[in-house]
Amino acid sequence: MTGRNADDVPLTAAGLVDAGDVVRSGHGVVFARMGRNIGWLLGGRGFGGLASIAYLGIAARALGPAEFGLFALVLAYGSSIANLAQFSSWQAVIRFGAIHRAAARTDSLARLLGFTATLDAASALFGAVLAAVGVHFAGPLLGWSSAEQDRAALFAAVLLLSTGSTATGMLRLFDRFDLLTYADSVGPAVRVLGAAIAWRLGWGIDGFLLVWAVAALAEAAAGWAAALIARLSPLSFGRKAIAAAMTENHRLWRFVIQNNASSSLGLLWEQLGTLAVGATGGPAAAGAFRIATKLAGALAKPVATVTRALYPELARLAAGGERTTLRRVIQKVSLIASAMALLMVIVIWFWGPLLIRLFSGQGFEFAQVYLLPLTVAAAIDLFGISFEPVHNAYGRSGRVLAVRSIGALVYVLALWLLLDRIGPQGAAFAAIVSSLVIRGLLAFSTRRMLAKA
């Protein structure tokens, strides 16, 4: 059975692996397979989350509120440019690579991987130029000197070299979540070890930024090493290969552009919020906002990790036309995520100030005013954790982009109104408003999509 080659219909009935897997894919089998992959991912992501908290905690203690705030603003600027430039190529690898793998079209898969790897490199170069130009506009708003602007642009350029995700897409496509876990652990390990050294040697902002950049490059290199050592698939480069890839993969450009825009808008509130708080409240407020963002994200990360294993499974079920099983998977995942979201809010309500002190030491207690509303926003996102993956599984990336665009406009509007009325704390409440709009629209869209025959 082969589906129509249209944007809203799965392209094959074979899914991500052999056709036999589709036939046997009851929701029990799906959860068993997801459980194995989630176990690997949670190991790596759990370690990464703890290492990230440890790294930022060390930096906060070593630099103090004002210096850490400057450090956080540079991180936010570099991450913002990376979010705009990168194309989340791993999603294209899974979406289209699954089709070629199921049909045993190794040459087509090699050309697809060559296309996404080339796209990763081109986006890094574009992002470096964007960072160099954009800093002249962002710098004056943030009160940066000429030297500080140069530092931010250089850091963003280095960070962009590590943003490609073709290798991680290959590991997910071939179900090598074990290797992906090891590769993902390299960056956090380097980061926390380097932070300890930087603290011990008394390095300043530049030293901690150097550690972050080296760790990001090391993680990217580890991902490629894992994919190449495992000999998952060759890559085919060159103009002819790229042209063939665009022909063989229906609406490939449309898919990657829409996913780039969606992922960029999805991360908007974190980076733009930090920059907006820095522009209105100063570096110390930006540092506190960054700490609150990371703490809320760390609590949500174990459940958010589910999406990395969920997307391939939903694509497998969508390709096989197994809507009943797919609905059951979504219902169970949503129920678990909702319970965890509620628990997360309760933890921050009662123990938020304690967590802030443990994380960053003295001087950052005022971060609690950001932490609770940001945790509520993260909890709302967790409730709808399965909505976006199921849209991508059915090729509805355009709908996700439309919803993300509406959410981004709402966020910017709420940010503008609330910052003026209640100050920097308004950035955290704007995140709640945006999350409610995005998850509400995606829930409505998901329900309509699955109700169709």
N, C-alpha and C positions, 0 to 999 in steps of 0.2 A: 504494500500500500504506500503510495507516494502522495504527499500533500501538494497543493498548488504552490507555485513559486511566487508568492505574494507576501507583502510586508507584514500582514497580520495573520499568516497561516504558517505553521511549522513546515519546513521544506521536505522532511522525510519522516517516515513512520519509524525509522530505526533508532532515532534519538541519538544519544551520545555514544552508545556502545553497540554491541551486537543486538540483532533483532530479538534474540531469545530473552535478553534482559527485559525488553519492553513487555513481552508476553507475560513474564513472571512478575512484573512490577506491581504487586499489591502494595497497599500502604505499609504493611509490615515489613516487606522486603526493602522498601524505600527507606524506612526509618532505621533498619539494620545497617544499610549501606551508609546512610547519613551519619549514624552513630559512630561508625568507624572513622569516617573522614573528619567529623567534628572533634572526635577525640584527639586526632593528630593536630588539628587546627587550634583547639583550645590549649594544648600543650605549648605550641609556639606562640600563640597570641597571648596566652596567660603570662608566659615569661616575658614577652615583649611589653605587655602592659605594666607589669611590675618594674621592669627595667626602665621604662619611660618615666614612671613616677619617681623612681630612685634618681634618675638622671636630672630631672627638673627640680626635685627636692634638693639635691646637692648644689645645683646651680643657684637656687633661691637662697640657700644658706650661705653660699660662698660670696654671692654678689650683693645681697641686700635688696630691699624693695626697689629703689630707684634704678640701680644698675641692672637688676634682673628685668625690670620693666623695659629698658632699652633693648636688652637681649631678646625679650619676648616679641617686641615690635619687629625686630629684624627677622625673627623666625616667621612671624605672621606675614610679613611682606614676601619673603622668599616662598613660603607655602602658597600664598595667593597666586603668585605668578606661575608656580608649578601646576596648580589646579586649573588655571586657565589654559595652559599650553598642552598638558598631557591629554591623551586620547583614550585612556582606559582600554588599551588594546587587548587586554586579556578577555574582555567580554566578546570581542569580535572573534578571537581565537576559538572560544567555546561555541559561540552561535553558529559560525560557518565551518569551523574545523570539524565539528561533530558530524556534519553532513558528509564531508570528504572521507573522514575516518570510517564511518559506517559503510560507505560505498567502496572502501579500499582504494580511494584515489590519492595515492601518496604524492604524486607530482602536484596535484592541485593543492594539497595541504602544504607542501613545501613552498609553493608560490604564495599562499596566503600568509604563512609565517614570515616569509621574506618581506611581504608588503607591510605587515604590522611592525616588524623590527625597523624597517626603513622609516615608517611613520613615527616611531618612538624617537629615532635620531633627529629627524627633521623638526619635530615638536620641541626637542631640547634646544636646538639652535634658534628657533623662532622665539622661544621663551627667554633665552639669554638676551636677545635684542630687545624684547619687550621689557625685561627687567632694567636694562640700561637706560631706556627711554622713560619708563614709568617712574623711576626713582626721583626724577627731577620734578615731578608733579606731587608725588606722595611726600617727599622729603620736607618741603616747607610746611605742609599741614601738620607733620609730626614734630616739627622743630629740629630736624636733623641738620647738622653741619655738613659741609662738603665732604669731609672725610667719612662721616657716618653714612652719607648717601653712597659713596664708593664701596664701603663695607657691605651695605645691604645688597647692592647690585652684584657684587662679586659672589656673595654667599648664595644668592638666588641662582646665578649661573652654574655654580658647582652643584647645587641641589638638583637642578634640572637634568644633570647627567645621569641621575639615579632613578628617574621617574618612569622609565619604560617598563611595561608589564607583559611583554610578549612571553618572556621566559616563565613567569608565574602562570600565565594562561596555558602554556604547554603542559606544565605539571598538573594543573587541574583537569585539563582535557584527558590526559592519560591516567588520571586517578592516582597520581603520585603525591598524595598529600603528606606522606611521610617525608619525602625529600623537601617539599615545600616548607614544612615545619622547621627542618634544620636550616634551610636557607634564610627563612624569616627571622631566625634567632641570632644570626650573625650580627646584624645591625644593632639591635638592642644590647648585645653583649659588648660590642666595641664601644657603644655609647656610654654605658654605665662604667666600664673600666676606665675609659678616657676621662670621664667626668671626675672620677675619684682621683686620678692623676692630676687633673687640672686644679682641683681643690687643694690637693696636697702641695703642689708647687706654686700656688697663689696666682694662677693665670686669671686674666680678666675676661671681658666679653669676647675678645677675639679668640682666646684659647678655647672657650666653650663652643663657639661657632665652628671652629676648626674640628673639634671632636665630632660635632653633629654631622658635618659634611663628610668626614672620613667614614663614619659609620654608615651613612646613606650609600656611599659608593661601594663599601664593602658588602652591604646587603644585596645591592644590585648585581655585583660580580658573583656572589654566592648563588643567586638565582640562576644565572646563565650557566655557571659551572655545573649545578645540579641537573639542569635540562640537557646539557651537552654530554655529561658523563653518562647519564641514563640512556642516551641515544634514542630519545623519544621520536624525533623526526628530523630530517634534514631541512635546511632553509635554502630557498632559491631566490637570488637577488638579480637585479638588473632591470632595465626598462621594459624588456619583453616580458619578464616574469611579473612585474608589477601590472602591466597592461592586461596580461592574461588573468591575474588575480581579480582585477576589477570586473572582468567579463564573466568569470566563473562564479563569482559571489554576488548574487543579485542585490543591488542597492547597498553595497558594502560601504561606500563613502557616506551615504545617508545615515547608516547605522552608527559608524564611528563618530561622525560629527554630532549626531543627536546624543550619543552617550557621553561625549566630551562635555557638551553643554550641560547635560543633566548632572554629571558628577561634579562639575565646577559649581553649579548652583546649589548642589546638595551640601557642599562644604563652605558655602558663602558665609553663613552666620558665624562660624568659628573664627575665620580669618578677618573678615570685615568687621566683626564685632570687636576683636582685639584692637584693630587699627582705629576704629571709631572711638573706643574708650580711651585709647592713648591720645587721640587728637583733642578730646574734650576734657578728660580727667587727668592727663599726664602719664608719664611712664610707670609710676608706681601702681596706678589704677589698672593700667594695661597688664602689668605683671600679675596682679591679683586676679584679673579676669582670665588670664591664661591658665593660672593654677586651677581656678574653678572649672574651666572648660576641660582640662585634663582629668581632674578628679571625676567629674560627671561622666566623661568618656570612658574612664577606666572601669567604672562600675557597670557601664552598659556593654563593654567590649565582649565579655563572654557570650552574651546572648547575640550581639551583633555578628559575631563570628559565624553564627548559623547560616547567614546569607551566603557565605562563600561556599558552603557545602549544599545549600538549598537550591541555588540557581541551576547547577547541572541536573539535579534530580527533577526539578520542575520542567526543565527543557526536555528531559527524557520522557516524562509523562505527557507533556503537551504534544510531543512528536508522535506518541503512540495513540493520541486521542483518548487517553484515560482520564476523563474529566471527573469521574466519581472519586477515584483514588486521589487525584490532585486536590479536590475540595477537602477531603479528609486530612491530607497532609497540611494544607493551609490552616484548617481549623485547629488542629493539634498544636502546630507551631505558634499560632496566634495566642492560644490559651496559655501555653508555657511562657511566652514572651510577656503577656499581660501580667501574670503572677510575678515574674521577675521585675517588671517595671514598677509595680506597686511596692515590692520589697525595697527596691533601690531608693524610692522617695522616702520611705519610712526610715531607712538607715541615715540618710542625709538630714532628715528633720531632727532626729535625736542626737546624732553623733557627728554632724558636719563640722562644727568648730574643732572637735578633737582630731578629726582626720586632717584638717588644714594644719593644725599645729604639728602633728606627726609628720606631715608631708613636707612642710616648708619651714618649720621653726617659728620663732617669734617675729612679729612685724607684719604678718600677713593675715591676721585674724579678720580684718574687714572683707576678706574674700568671700565670707559667708553670704553677704548680700547678693553676690552673683551666683554662688554655688546652688542654692535651693531652686531658684527659677530655671537655671540651666539644667538641673537634674530633672525637673518636671518636663522640660522640652525633650530631653533625651528619652524619658520614659514614654512620651507620646510617640516618638519615632520607633521605639521598641514594639509598641503595640501593633504597628503596621509593618512589621519587619518582613513579611512575606509578599507585600503588595507589589513592590518594585520588581523583585525577581520574577514573579509570574508574568508581569507585563513584558519583560525582556524575553522570557521563554517563548511567548507568543509573537515576538517581533514587534511589540507595541512600544518601542523606544520613543517614538514621536509623541505618544500620549504622555509618557513619563516626563519628557522634556517640557511639554505644555504645562503640566502640573507644577513642575519645578520652577518654570518661569513665573507662573502666577504667585507661587510661594516666595520667590525672590523679590518680586515687586511689592508684595505685602510686607516682607521683612524690611525692605528699604524704607517704605512709607512709615511703618511702625517705629523703626529706628529713628527716623527724622523727627517724628512727633514726640516720642518718649524721651529721647535724649534732651530735647528742649524743655520738657516738663519736669522730669524727675532725675535728670543727670545720667551719669554713666551706667547706673543700674538699669536704665531703660533698654540697654542692649540685650540684657538677659531676658527681660520680659518680651522683647520683640521676637526672640527665638521661640518662645512659647506660641505666640500668635502664628508665626510662620509654620511651625510644626503641625499645629491644629489644622491649618488650611491644607497643607500638603497631604497629610495622612487621611483627612476627611475626603478629599477629592479622589485619592488613589483607592480608598475603600469603596467608594461609590462606583468607580470605573471597574474595579476588580469584580464586584458583584454583578454588574451588567455583562462583563465579558464572559464570565463563567456560566451565566444563565442562558447564553445562546447555545443552540443545538450544535 
